[in-house]
Amino acid sequence: MADFAFVYLILIIGACLQCVIGFGLGLLCVPVLYWLMPELVPAPMILNALFLTALLMIKHRGAIDVRQTGMSVLGGTVGVILAAVVMFFVNAQQYQLLLGVSILVVVALSLVGFTPRITNLTSLLASVASGFLGTTTSAGGAPMGLLYQAEDKDKIKANLSAFFVFINLFGIVTLLLTGSADMHDVKLFLLCLPAIFIGWGVSHFINNNLNEHTIRGLILLVAGLSGLALIFIHR
């Protein structure tokens, strides 16, 4: 019971972070839940993310950039398909290590003043990485979060949420078709929903006290932690 209470606490914090900066539910929760309740990773956490990002996309739909989101969806599709192949044929640990190191390099560049510009190419590359990580680990927010780190906070949440709704939906369908998810995962997702709703509610109080500079710092912090988690936890 104590472990499950801690699981709920982690989910509440992760859901709140997702609502504040546009990503973070999987990045924060997956490394911890992997040890507490490994059955929550990846399928139930992908369903949690799908539900929460759908709520955020609807709330911020007016700030969605259709062209850039379309390019991201294309790249994310490639990432999900690549993840399905890797999970079916290849040990994914080497890919996670490479992507974890890549995330830390981008974070380091951002800290010294480098901010990636949103172009068709950068959207494509970041979304491929996010689609791959989201399907293999249910924590794919860092590459896209880093790409949008300097944008207006509503644009960050709108475009990342639209992207992740598609990627999470495609990812869970892929897991179901490959036999990596089943109805037991759906039951676990439903068990997590109260924590997701609580995190959503708490975020409304926090959002009013944050500016873009603070949000950018949170994005870099969460992305850095996710890179470390990919390197050390999944090895």
C-alpha positions in Angstrom: 0.0 0.0 0.0 2.8 2.4 0.8 4.5 1.7 -2.5 1.2 2.4 -4.4 0.8 5.7 -2.5 4.3 6.7 -3.7 3.3 5.7 -7.2 0.3 8.0 -7.0 2.6 10.8 -5.7 5.0 10.4 -8.6 2.1 10.4 -11.1 0.6 13.5 -9.6 3.9 15.4 -9.8 4.6 14.1 -13.4 1.1 15.1 -14.6 1.5 18.5 -13.0 4.8 19.0 -14.8 3.4 17.9 -18.1 0.6 20.5 -17.8 3.1 23.2 -16.9 5.8 22.7 -19.4 4.2 20.6 -22.1 6.0 17.4 -21.4 7.5 15.5 -18.4 5.0 12.9 -17.3 7.0 10.0 -18.8 10.4 11.6 -18.3 9.8 12.0 -14.6 7.7 9.0 -13.8 9.2 6.2 -15.9 12.6 5.9 -14.2 11.0 5.7 -10.7 8.0 3.5 -11.7 10.3 1.2 -13.5 11.6 0.1 -10.1 8.4 0.5 -8.0 5.8 -1.0 -10.5 7.5 -2.1 -13.7 4.2 -3.3 -15.1 3.3 0.3 -15.6 6.0 0.7 -18.2 5.5 1.2 -21.1 1.9 0.7 -22.1 0.0 2.1 -19.1 2.2 5.1 -19.0 1.7 5.7 -22.7 -2.1 5.6 -22.1 -1.7 8.1 -19.2 0.3 10.4 -21.5 -2.3 10.0 -24.3 -5.1 11.0 -22.0 -3.3 14.0 -20.5 -1.9 15.3 -23.8 -5.4 15.1 -25.4 -6.7 17.4 -22.6 -3.9 19.8 -23.1 -4.3 19.8 -26.9 -7.9 20.7 -26.6 -7.2 23.5 -24.1 -4.4 25.1 -26.2 -5.7 24.2 -29.6 -5.7 27.9 -30.8 -1.8 28.0 -30.6 -1.2 24.9 -32.7 1.1 25.4 -35.7 -0.4 23.0 -38.2 2.6 23.0 -40.6 5.3 22.3 -38.0 3.1 19.8 -36.2 2.5 18.0 -39.5 6.2 17.7 -40.0 6.7 16.5 -36.4 3.9 13.8 -36.9 5.8 12.6 -40.0 9.0 12.2 -38.1 7.2 10.7 -35.1 5.7 8.1 -37.3 9.1 7.1 -38.5 10.3 6.9 -34.9 7.4 4.7 -33.8 7.9 2.3 -36.7 11.6 2.2 -36.0 10.9 1.5 -32.3 8.5 -1.4 -33.3 11.3 -3.0 -35.4 13.8 -2.5 -32.7 11.6 -4.0 -30.0 10.7 -7.0 -32.2 14.2 -7.8 -33.5 16.9 -5.9 -31.7 18.0 -5.2 -28.1 17.0 -1.5 -27.7 19.5 -0.7 -24.9 22.2 0.5 -27.3 19.9 2.9 -29.0 18.6 4.2 -25.6 22.2 4.8 -24.5 23.0 6.7 -27.7 19.9 8.9 -27.5 20.5 9.5 -23.8 24.0 10.8 -24.5 22.5 12.9 -27.4 20.0 14.5 -25.1 22.7 15.5 -22.6 24.8 17.0 -25.4 21.8 19.2 -26.5 21.1 20.2 -22.9 24.7 21.2 -22.4 24.7 23.2 -25.6 21.5 25.0 -24.5 23.0 25.8 -21.1 25.9 27.6 -22.9 23.6 29.6 -25.0 22.7 27.4 -28.0 19.0 27.2 -28.8 17.9 25.0 -31.7 15.9 26.8 -34.4 12.6 25.2 -35.4 12.8 24.2 -39.0 11.5 21.3 -41.1 14.8 19.4 -40.6 15.0 20.0 -36.8 11.3 19.1 -36.4 11.9 15.9 -38.3 15.0 14.9 -36.3 13.5 15.7 -32.9 10.2 14.0 -33.6 11.9 10.8 -34.9 13.8 10.6 -31.6 10.7 11.4 -29.5 8.6 8.8 -31.4 11.3 6.2 -30.9 11.8 6.9 -27.2 8.1 7.3 -26.5 7.3 3.8 -27.8 10.3 2.0 -26.3 10.4 3.7 -22.9 7.1 5.8 -22.7 9.4 8.8 -22.0 9.8 10.6 -25.3 9.4 14.2 -24.4 13.0 15.5 -24.2 13.9 15.9 -27.9 10.8 17.8 -28.8 10.9 19.7 -25.5 14.4 20.9 -26.2 13.4 22.0 -29.7 10.5 24.2 -28.4 12.3 25.4 -25.3 12.5 29.1 -26.3 8.9 29.4 -27.6 5.9 31.0 -25.9 4.6 28.7 -23.2 1.1 28.3 -24.8 2.8 27.4 -28.2 5.0 24.8 -26.4 2.1 23.1 -24.7 -0.2 23.3 -27.8 2.3 21.9 -30.4 3.9 19.3 -28.1 0.5 18.1 -27.0 -0.8 17.8 -30.6 2.3 15.8 -31.5 2.2 13.5 -28.5 -1.5 12.7 -28.9 -0.7 11.3 -32.3 2.5 9.6 -31.2 1.0 8.1 -28.0 -2.0 6.8 -30.0 0.2 5.3 -32.7 2.6 3.9 -30.1 -0.1 2.1 -28.1 -1.7 0.6 -31.2 1.8 -0.6 -32.3 2.3 -2.2 -28.9 -1.1 -3.9 -29.1 -0.4 -5.2 -32.6 3.0 -6.6 -31.6 1.6 -8.3 -28.5 3.5 -5.9 -26.1 0.3 -4.6 -24.5 -3.0 -6.1 -23.5 -6.2 -5.4 -21.5 -4.3 -5.7 -18.2 -2.4 -2.6 -19.2 -5.7 -0.8 -19.8 -6.8 -1.7 -16.3 -3.6 -0.4 -14.8 -4.1 2.9 -16.8 -7.6 3.3 -15.3 -6.2 2.7 -11.9 -3.8 5.6 -12.5 -6.4 8.1 -13.7 -7.3 9.7 -10.3 -3.6 10.7 -9.9 -3.5 12.2 -13.4 -6.6 14.3 -12.7 -5.2 15.5 -9.4 -1.9 16.6 -11.2 -4.0 18.3 -13.8 -5.9 20.3 -11.1 -2.7 21.2 -9.2 -1.1 22.6 -12.4 -3.7 25.4 -12.6 -2.4 26.9 -9.4 1.3 26.7 -10.6 0.8 27.9 -14.1 -0.1 31.4 -13.0 3.3 31.9 -11.2 5.7 30.8 -14.0 7.3 32.8 -16.8 9.0 31.6 -20.0 12.4 31.7 -18.5 11.4 29.5 -15.6 9.7 27.1 -18.0 12.8 26.9 -20.2 14.9 26.0 -17.1 12.4 23.3 -16.1 12.5 21.9 -19.7 16.3 21.7 -19.6 16.3 20.1 -16.1 13.8 17.4 -17.0 15.5 16.7 -20.3 18.8 16.3 -18.5 17.4 13.9 -16.0 15.8 11.9 -18.7 19.1 11.6 -20.5 20.8 10.4 -17.4 17.9 7.9 -16.8 18.2 6.5 -20.3 22.0 6.0 -19.8 22.0 4.5 -16.3 18.6 2.9 -15.7 18.1 1.0 -19.0 21.6 -0.3 -19.4 
